[in-house]
Amino acid sequence: MVFNLFRRLFGGSSMPSGTSEPVIDTIDELAPSLEVDTPLSEYAAFEEAPITEAVRDLFPFPTAVLHGSKVMENVFNGPELDNGSLPVILGEEWSVDRLADNYRDFPDRPSPGEVLEYARGINSENFLENWRRINAQYLVDPQSRGTIPQGWGTTVAGMVIDDPVQKDSAIREDIIYEDGLPRGQWPDTGDNPVEDVFSTGAYLDLHGAPFKEVLVGYLPLSLMECWQAAAHIFYSQYHSPVEVHVGLAREWYEKYGARPVVFKHQWVEYMIESPVMNKNEAIELAKVHYAYCWWSNKHAVMTIEEIASHIVGRKNWSFYWT
């Protein structure tokens, strides 16, 4: 698995054994009981399958099924609930079932305590260094302005492209690569104010209709800190294994008050208490954001400066893995 590769690169051969861990009891009263009868939009894209009790029981913390129209007021409008739990959106049925696969497919997965112990050594600096090492074969020579050795095709933000049509449409001449990172000019945003718009895909379908059922997890803060959420959800995403999510979340919480609000199958979102206001700091953070979610960022063909411009002053960060 991917997280084993990261452990070897960060100096550990395996997760420590015998590590004590916080135990999350399934306390029903932590999850509010809400019965919502809100009509669906006539543009609902498909007939959703219900979220089953069997799937909900796989998660080692309380959960509640909310109608999509009620998600904003129950998750985004406060740092925590009065009962001391952290609400995190797990998504609609399809997303929840994919998350549940981590419990079904890996019965011997590391415990939350083991993940937290190993994540202790991960920070932005060594994450970025190891990201470069792991993906060295895909990262471009900064002197080549978007090309790598003959026969490999052309790269866009680290992506090898062999299709000639895609090459022509994707190459941006204004990008210069430095250590595998696409660099460019700071975009001219004019006087447009920063908008803190949270991603509606956590509770609306592609046609803007609220999902019938959205599963929300309620993680008791008496037994954990909010940055530890990924360890308890066991959230592992492609090139970012679970301990990377936890290690970076700890740093972002300490620096910016980042609180996770969404852990869908391909989607992570944070609310930011202390936004980055300095351009240079945003650029350094954008490098980590790019590497953290690079499999998607490379398709977007955005420069570090363009990503940084979306960080300055923003009170929400979103990451999506294609």
Residue pairs with C-beta under 8 A, 6 or more apart in sequence:
1 106
1 236
1 241
2 236
2 238
2 239
2 240
2 241
3 110
3 236
3 241
3 242
3 243
3 244
4 14
5 134
6 130
6 134
6 241
6 243
6 244
7 13
7 14
7 15
7 118
7 243
9 130
9 133
9 134
10 118
10 121
10 122
10 126
10 130
11 121
12 118
12 121
15 110
15 114
15 115
15 117
15 118
16 114
16 117
16 118
17 114
19 111
19 113
19 114
19 116
19 117
20 113
21 111
21 112
21 113
21 114
21 116
22 112
22 113
22 223
22 224
22 228
23 223
24 60
24 61
24 112
24 219
24 220
24 223
24 224
24 232
25 220
26 60
26 61
26 62
27 62
27 220
28 62
29 83
30 61
30 62
30 83
30 84
30 85
30 218
30 220
31 62
31 63
31 64
31 85
31 216
31 218
32 64
32 74
32 81
33 64
34 64
34 66
34 70
34 74
36 66
36 67
36 69
36 70
38 67
38 69
38 70
38 210
40 209
40 210
40 212
41 207
41 208
41 209
41 210
42 209
43 207
43 208
43 209
44 205
44 207
44 209
45 205
45 206
45 207
45 209
46 205
48 92
48 93
48 211
48 212
48 213
49 93
49 94
50 93
50 212
50 213
51 65
51 92
51 93
51 96
51 213
51 215
55 96
55 97
55 100
56 63
56 65
56 215
58 100
58 103
58 104
59 90
59 100
59 103
59 217
59 233
60 232
61 217
61 218
61 219
61 220
61 232
62 85
62 217
62 218
62 220
63 90
63 215
63 216
63 217
63 218
64 215
64 216
64 218
65 213
65 214
65 215
65 216
66 74
66 213
66 214
66 215
66 216
67 210
67 211
67 212
67 213
67 214
68 92
68 203
68 204
68 209
68 210
68 211
68 212
68 213
68 214
69 203
69 210
71 89
71 202
71 203
71 210
71 214
71 216
72 198
72 203
74 87
74 216
75 87
75 88
75 89
75 216
75 261
76 198
76 261
76 271
79 259
79 271
79 273
80 86
80 87
80 221
80 226
81 87
81 218
83 218
84 220
84 221
84 222
85 218
85 219
85 220
85 221
86 218
86 219
86 220
86 221
86 224
86 226
86 229
86 259
86 260
87 216
87 217
87 218
87 261
88 216
88 217
88 218
88 219
88 229
88 233
88 260
88 261
88 262
88 263
89 202
89 203
89 214
89 215
89 216
89 261
89 262
89 263
89 264
89 269
90 96
90 99
90 214
90 215
90 216
90 217
90 233
90 263
90 264
91 99
91 202
91 214
91 215
91 262
91 264
91 265
91 267
92 205
92 211
92 213
92 214
92 215
93 213
94 265
95 264
95 265
95 266
95 267
96 215
96 265
98 265
99 233
99 235
99 263
99 264
99 265
102 109
102 234
102 235
102 236
103 109
103 234
106 234
109 234
110 118
110 234
110 242
112 224
112 228
112 231
112 232
112 234
115 230
115 231
115 234
115 242
115 243
115 246
116 228
116 231
116 246
118 243
119 231
119 243
119 244
119 246
119 247
119 250
120 247
121 247
122 243
122 244
122 246
122 247
122 248
123 247
123 248
123 251
124 248
124 251
124 285
124 288
127 244
127 247
127 248
127 288
127 291
127 292
128 287
128 288
128 291
131 239
131 291
131 294
132 139
132 179
132 180
132 291
134 239
135 158
135 180
135 239
135 294
136 180
138 155
138 158
138 159
138 160
138 180
139 155
139 158
139 177
139 179
139 180
140 146
140 147
140 148
140 155
140 158
140 177
140 180
141 147
141 148
141 177
142 176
142 177
142 178
142 179
144 177
145 173
145 175
145 176
145 177
146 154
146 155
146 156
146 171
146 172
146 175
146 177
147 154
147 155
148 154
148 155
148 160
152 160
153 160
153 161
153 162
153 167
154 160
154 161
154 167
154 171
155 161
156 170
156 171
156 172
156 298
156 301
157 175
157 182
157 294
157 297
157 298
157 299
157 300
157 301
157 302
158 180
158 182
158 294
158 298
159 298
159 299
161 167
161 170
170 301
172 301
174 184
174 185
174 303
175 182
175 183
175 184
175 301
175 303
176 182
176 183
176 184
177 183
181 287
181 290
181 304
182 290
182 301
182 302
182 303
182 304
183 303
183 304
183 305
184 303
184 304
184 305
184 306
185 303
185 305
186 279
186 305
186 308
186 309
187 305
187 306
187 309
189 309
194 312
194 313
194 314
196 314
196 315
196 316
197 316
198 261
198 269
198 271
198 316
198 318
199 262
199 267
199 269
199 316
199 318
200 208
201 264
201 267
202 214
202 261
202 262
202 264
202 267
202 269
203 210
203 211
203 214
204 210
204 211
205 211
217 233
217 263
219 226
219 229
219 232
224 232
225 253
226 253
226 259
226 260
227 246
227 249
227 250
227 252
227 253
227 258
227 260
228 246
228 249
228 250
229 235
229 249
229 260
229 263
230 242
230 245
230 246
230 249
230 260
230 263
231 242
231 243
231 246
233 263
234 242
235 242
235 245
235 263
235 268
236 242
236 245
237 245
237 266
237 268
237 321
238 295
238 321
239 294
239 295
240 292
240 293
240 321
244 292
245 268
248 288
248 292
249 258
249 260
249 270
252 258
252 270
253 259
255 274
256 272
256 273
256 274
256 275
256 276
257 272
257 273
257 274
258 270
258 271
258 272
258 273
258 317
259 270
259 271
259 273
260 268
260 269
260 270
261 269
261 270
261 271
262 268
262 269
262 318
266 320
266 321
266 322
267 318
267 319
267 320
267 321
268 318
268 319
269 316
269 317
269 318
269 319
270 316
270 317
271 315
271 316
272 314
272 315
272 316
272 317
273 315
275 311
275 312
275 313
275 314
275 315
276 282
276 285
276 311
276 312
276 313
276 314
277 312
277 313
278 312
279 308
279 312
282 308
282 309
282 311
282 312
283 304
283 305
283 308
285 308
285 311
286 304
286 305
286 307
286 308
286 311
287 304
289 297
289 307
289 311
289 317
289 319
290 297
290 304
290 307
292 319
293 319
293 320
293 321
295 321
295 322
296 319
296 320
296 321
296 322
297 307
299 322
311 317
